[in-house]
Amino acid sequence: MKINPDITPRDLRSALARFWDVSAQKIEAIQRDYNPSQGSPVFTVEGKYTTRGWTEWTQGFQYGSEILQYDATGDEAFLASGRRQTVERMAPHVTHFGVHDHGFNNVSTYGNLLRLMNEGRIPENEWERNFYELALKSSGAVQARRWTKIAGGNGYIYSFNGPHSLFADTIRSLRSLALAHQLGHEFMGENDARISLLNRLLQHARTTADYVVFYGEGRDAYDVRGRTTHEAIFNTNDGQFRCPNSQQGFSPFTTWTRGLAWIMLGYAEELEFLATRSDDELAPHGGRVEIEAFMLRAATATGDFYIENTPADGIPYWDTGAPELHRLGDYLSRPSDPYNDWEPVDSSAATIAAQGLLRLGHYLGDQGTRYWQAGLTVMQTLLSEPYLSLAPDHQGLILHSVYHRPNGWDHIPSGRKVPCDESSMWGDYHAREAALYLTRQIDGNPYLTFFGPRL
């Protein structure tokens, strides 16, 4: 990346105002034209949202986007719709035992609504509060139940692939455990065993840091500091790590950039969350110094890798080892090209990574200037063409997102050779979340976190 050292959030004020105007139009288009009987909208084909996926992991982003739109603009219509749809449609996600996606679906809906109530942005209502809190407590416990123990005493929340599989993505589902723990909840196991949700959060984070993130220490021949693998595979008979793997990246030994971005944002958010917990609370789990050290190590390594392996404007290609990247020449020294003939970019990775860079930079203060400025640089690109979707007949907000390149799920327009011009529900949601983060910074409103103000 070529980091702009001078840009400030206020420099993006007019671009953010336009962004929220465009965002409203896109949400209204989906409300008006999308048929929910098809299932959750996942990504666009020729500008229209369609459904396609392994699991129902995007519905919370759809309704969460409405809630974020209200948060940013104060438009009550979006709040009313997001609140109504959460009540009517999100209950199955709370008790979905088959996925690792609770931090996506439920924190984006129930979590955002509870945060707004805690901030005084929506009226206090005892029964409504109880409803959101019960959903989040249940979601955290259901997510924590999806558990595999490994050799050495730790464990992880396993992916929908099965007990042998740890996904990079799941680091952001730790938000569901964090909120449930913050609400005073515990997971009750067999024989009334009380299982700490904080402990499971920290174990999963540690296992991910150990086996999904690389540190240039010679673990294998492709061990480059900051690179990540999408999936870590374990032998469930004895808990031993077996190998890296990849479902959506090019290979186990290259870095799928959306997986990298999930890691960047997940650790930055959890570091912010842990800063609200007491030393006594963290002591039984290794203590603050040790916990924050391994999380910060993972966050800075992956942040540095993103900066060093992304084109000048901050938008990455879908995998840093994609097989045809070499045909683009010195592609890191110039802006990304979503219309090239060889490999697609993935703007959704950028929407996630931008917030990870901003949060890490904020967390580190003066020592985090490089990450903060990198995050602003990425956002400046996303808030303008060719990434901001201005065509009124296109339902997507951020263009040039990629879902599953190896499976060939992404639409390739006529006359093009690689996927482009399409959007994803997670890319659009995370662009809104990052934009809200900056909007609050500019307006002097409370700092945005998933866990909200402590009461």
N, C-alpha and C positions, 0 to 999 in steps of 0.2 A: 504494500500500500504506500501511497504518497500521502502522508498525514498532513492535513492543513493545521499548522500550529496556531493560527490566529483566529479561527472561527469560534464564535460564542453561541450559546443557545439563542440569545436575542437576535442574532443574525438570521436565524431561521424562523422568526416570528411570522412573517408574511407567508412563507412557504407552508408553515403549519396551519395557518388560517385557511389557506386554499385546500390543504389536505383534508381538514375536517369537513369542509363543504363537499368535496368530492366523496369522502367517506359516507356522508349522509345519503347522497344520491345512490351509492352502491347498495347500502343496506336497504333502502326503500325499494330498489329494483328487485332484490331478492325476496323481500316481504311480499311484493306484488306478484311476482312471476314464478317463483320456485314452488314446485309441488312437493310438500313434505312427505307425501305418501311414498315417494321414491326412496326415502331414507335421508340420511344427513348429507348435505352438500359437502363435497370434498375438493374438487378442482374444476376449473372451467375447460370447456371444449368449444372453440370458436366463440368465446366470450360468455358462454352460459354455464352456470354451475351445474355439475352433474355429480352423481354418487359413484364412488368406486373405492374400495378399501378392504383391508384385512379385518378390521374391527370398526365399531362405531366410536371413533376417537375425535371427531371434528364438530359434533353438534354443540358442545359447550363453547367453541370458538364462535359459532354463528350467533348464539344469544348473548354470549359475553361481549361480542362486538357492539351490540346494541347498548349494553350497560356502559361500556367505555365511551361510546358516543355521547351518552347523557352526561357522563362524568366530565367530559371535555367541553361540552357546549351548553349544558343545562336544559336541553330540549326534553321536556317531560314525556313526549310521545315515545322516544326510544327507551326510556326507563320503564314505561308502562308495558311495552312489548317485551322487553327483556325479562322483566319480573314475571309477567304472565306465562311466557314460554318456559321459564325455569320451573314454575310450579306445575305446568301441564305436561312437560315432556322430559324433564331431566331425571326423574326418580329412578328409572332403570339404570342410569349410570352410577348412582350412589351405591347400589348393591351389585354392580357388575364384577363378579369374581374372576372373569376370564381375561382381564386386560391389565396392563401396566400403566394406564392412561388417566388415572383419577386426578392427577394434578393438572391435566389439561381440561377435561370436561367439567369437573365440579368446582375447582378453585376459580375458573373463569366465570362461573355463574353464581352459585351460592356464595363463594368466597368474595367476589366483587360486591355483591349486594350487602353482605355482612360488613365489609369494609366501609361502604358508603354510610351505613347506619352508624358505625363506630365513629366516623368522621363528622357526623351530624349533617350529612348531605341529603339523607332521606329521614323522614320522621321516625322517632323511636316508637316501636310497637312490640310489646312483650311477646305476643304469639308469633309474630313474623320473625323476630330475633330467634326465638326458640326453634322455629322451623329451619332457619339457615344453619344454626349451630348443630342441631341434630343431624342434618344432612352431612355436614363437614366432619363431625365426629365419626359417623358411620363410614363415610368414604375413607377416612384415614385408617380405620381399623380393617376395612375390607382390603385396602391396598397392602397393608402390612401383613395380612394373612398369606399373601402370595409369596412365600418365603422358602429359600433354599439355603441350608447351612453349608459352609465350606470348611476345608481343613484349616486349622488355626483358630477356629472359634468365631469367625465372622460369618456373614451371609449377605444375601441380596434379594431384592424383589425381582422375581423372574418374569421374563417377557411372555407374550402370548405364544411364543414358540415352544414353551415348556420349561420345566424346572432346571434344565441344563443351561439356559440362555439368559445372559445379562445384556441388556441393551444400553447404549449410551443415552438414549432418549429419556430413560426412566429417572435420571437425575433430577428432572424437573417435576416428576410426580412426587418427589419428596415434599413438595409444598403441601400436599394433602396430609401427610404425617405431621408436618410442622404445625399446621393449623389445628388439627385434632389435639395434639399435645398442648398447644397454647390454651386450648379450651378446657384443659384438665382431664382429657380422656385417656383411657388405657385400653389396650387390646386384651380381652379375656380369652384365654386358651383353655385347653383341656384341664379338668379338675380345678377350675377357677384360677388357673395360673395367670398372674398379672404381668403383662408384657409391655415394657416401656416403648411407646412410639418414638420417643427421642432416641432411644438406643438403636432401634431398627433403622431410623433415618441415618444415624451416624455410621452404623455398620455398612449400610448400602453405599453411602458416600465414600467410605474408606475402601471398600472392595472395588468400586468404580475407579477410584484414583490409582489403585494398585494394578488393575488388569486392563482397563480401557484406555488410560492415558499413558503415553510413553515419555521418558525423561532423558533419552540419549545416554543411557547407562549400559547398553549392550545386551538388553534382554533378548533381542534377536537381530538378524542382519538388517532389519528395516527400522531399528529403534532410533528415531529422530525426535529430539526434544519437542514436546507439544503436540505431536501428531496423535490421533486417536483411531481406535478401531470401532466399528459400529457395534460389534457383538463379541462378548467373551464367552467361551464354551467351557463348561465344567463337567467332570465325571460325577454324576449324582450318587454313585455307589460309595465313593470315598471322599468326595468334596475337593478333589484335586483339579487345578486349572489345567486345561488341555491345550487350547489354542485360541488365537483371535479368529474372527469370522466377520463376514459382512453380508447383510441382507439387501441393502439399498445402495451401497457403495460399489466401486469397481472391484475391489479385492480386499482381503483381510490386511494386506500390507500397504494399502494406500489410505488416504483420509477422505472419507465422505464428509463434505463440508457442513451439511446440516447436523450430522452427529457431533462434529466438532463444536458447532454453535450451541447445541443443547448443553454440552459440558461447560462451555464458557459462561452461559447465563445461569445454569443450575448452581455452580459453586459460588458465583458472585452473590446470588440471592441468599443462599444458605449462610454465607459469611455475615450478611446483614442481619439475618434472623438470629444467629447465634450471639451477635452483639447485644441482643435484648435479653439473653438468658444469664442467670447468675453463675458465678464461679462454682458455687456449691452444687448447682444443678448439673454442671458439666463434669465435676470431679469424678463421679463413678464411671464415666465413659472415656477416661483418658486425660481429662483436664483441658482447660481452654488452650493452653499453649500448644499442646500436641495436636489437638483437633484443628485449630485454626491454621497451624503450620501445614498440614497435609492438604487442606482445602486451598489455601493460598498458593501452594506449590502447583497444584493442578490448574488453578485459575490463571496464574501468570504464564505458565508454560503454554497452555492452549491459546491464550490471548496473544502471546508473542508469535506463535506459529501462524495464527490467522493473519496477523499484520504482515508477516514475512512471506506468506504464500498466497496472497490475494492481489489482484490487479490494482492499479493506481487509485481507482475510484472507490474501492472498498467492497465491490461485489464479486464474490468468488465464482469460479466454475464449480460444477456439481461435485467433483472429486479432484483432489490435487494430483492424483496419479492417473487420471482419465487417459485412455490409450492414444487418443488423437491430439492431445494438447500440444505435442511437439510440433505439429503442423502450423500452430499459431505463432511460432517464433518466440520472441521475447515478450510474451503476453503480460508478464507481471509489471512491465515498465510503462504500460499504457492502460487507458480505461478498458473495462470489460466490454465485450462485444456480443450482445445477445443474438445477433443476426449472422454470426460466423457459420461456416459450413461443417464444423468438425465436432465441437463439444458444447453443450448448453451451459449457460450460467444457472445459478440457483439463487434468485433474489430472496427466497424465503430463508435461506441460511443467513443472508445479510440482515434481515429484519430481526432475527433472534440474536445474532452476534453483536449487532449494534448496541442492544440493551445490555448485553453482557459486558461489553467494553466500557460503557458509560457507568454501570454500577461498580465495576472493579475500580475504575478510575476514581469515582467518588469515595469508595471505601478506603482507598489508599491515600487520599488527600494529595498533598504536594508530590508524593512519590508516584502518584498515578496519573500525572498529566498526560503522558504518552497514550495511555489507554482512553482517557476521557476525550482527547482530541481525535483519536482514531474513531471513536464512537460517533462523534459529531460529523466527521468526514463521511462515514457511511450513511448517516441520516441525511446529509445534504444531497447525496446522490439519490437516495430512495425517494426523496420528496420532489423530485423533478423527473422530466422525461429523459430517457425512454422507460423509466420504471414506474412512475406514477401513471395510472390508467385514467386518461381524460376522456376517452370516447364514451358518450352517453349510453351506447347500446352494449357496452361491455360490463358485466356484473362484477368483475374483479377489481380490486383496488391497487394491488402491486403486481406488475407484469413480470413475466419471465421466471416464474417459479417452476420447479421440477419436483415431481412426486417420486416416481420409481423408474429411473432410467434403465436398469437392467431388465426389468419386466416389460419395458416398452409401453407403459401406461400413459405416457405424456403425449399430448396431441402435437403433431408436426404439421404446420399450415402448408397449404398447397404452395409449391415453389420453394419451400425451405427444406433443409436437410437435417436439422435438429430441432427439438422442441423450443418454442418461444411464443411470446404474445399471450401466455395464459397465466392464471392466478390460482392460488390455493387458499383454503380457508384458514390454515395455520399461518401462512405468510401474511394474509390481510390482518388477522387478529394481532399478530405480534408487531406489525407495523403500527397499528393503533395503540398498542400498549407502550411501545417506545415513544410514539408521538405524544401520548398523554404524560409520560414521564418528563419529557422536555417542556411540554406546555405548562405543567405545574412548576417546573423550575423557573420558567420565564415569568409566570404570574405571581410567584412567591407563595404558592399554595403548599400544603403539607407534602413532604417527600413521599413519593409513591412506593409502597411495598405491598407484597401480597398479604402480609400479616397485619397490615394497618397499624393504627396507633394502639399502644398497649393501654388497657383500661385499668 
